[in-house]
Amino acid sequence: YFEIVNSPEMKAKLGDVGTLAWLQWLDLMARKGGTEGAKRIAALDIVRKNIGAGVLAFRLSSALVQFSSFADTIGTIGAERAMKGAVNIGTSKEWRNFIMDNFPEIKKAVGDDIAFREFGEDVFGKMAKVGLKPLQFLDGLMRSVAASGAYQKLASEKGIVIDLINPDKDLIQEATLLMRN
């Protein structure tokens, strides 16, 4: 069916939107198997989720991959600011609190991967949540480092003295946009 929908004749008749819709429908049918197949696949879905969670949660490389975003941070705000952000987050409780109190996007986004939300409350789900804590912690750490470095970079460029008690709201918004990059 895939080959038929992707044939030049069908593409000419269906157009880009029609072809895409058919391919998505075929994909849905292949994964779910229709309504009858959904009953049979439910058990396989439980196995898939739990094996996937175990691999993701209990493999050290899953957590350590979070450090790769540090290279992106360096590329966006520069090595000096990224390192200062890392030092601030690593050594200062005030900076960590400042980030969590003033960057709600970071606080909400820590561990926001859809994989973290799929777990149930059964034994496997609870084990997966425990196993993913290091990954979530490092995710939050790297996001915080980026935000701290971005905030410092922008404050320095604008000649604003950083006051963690009375943060500059405009600077926070700009730093949030820069951190997203």
Number of C-alpha atoms within 10 A of each C-alpha: 9 11 9 10 18 16 12 12 11 14 16 12 11 16 12 10 10 15 19 15 12 16 17 12 12 16 13 12 14 11 12 16 15 11 9 9 13 15 12 12 14 12 10 12 12 14 13 12 18 19 14 13 23 18 15 18 23 17 14 13 12 14 20 13 13 18 13 10 14 19 12 15 26 16 12 17 21 15 15 12 22 26 18 18 25 21 15 18 24 14 11 12 11 13 19 17 13 19 23 16 11 17 18 11 13 23 16 11 13 18 20 14 10 8 13 15 11 11 19 14 9 9 9 18 19 12 17 24 19 12 20 21 14 18 23 20 14 18 22 21 20 22 22 27 27 32 29 29 29 28 26 22 22 18 17 12 8 10 9 12 11 13 9 13 8 8 14 16 10 9 18 20 14 15 23 21 12 19 22 14 12
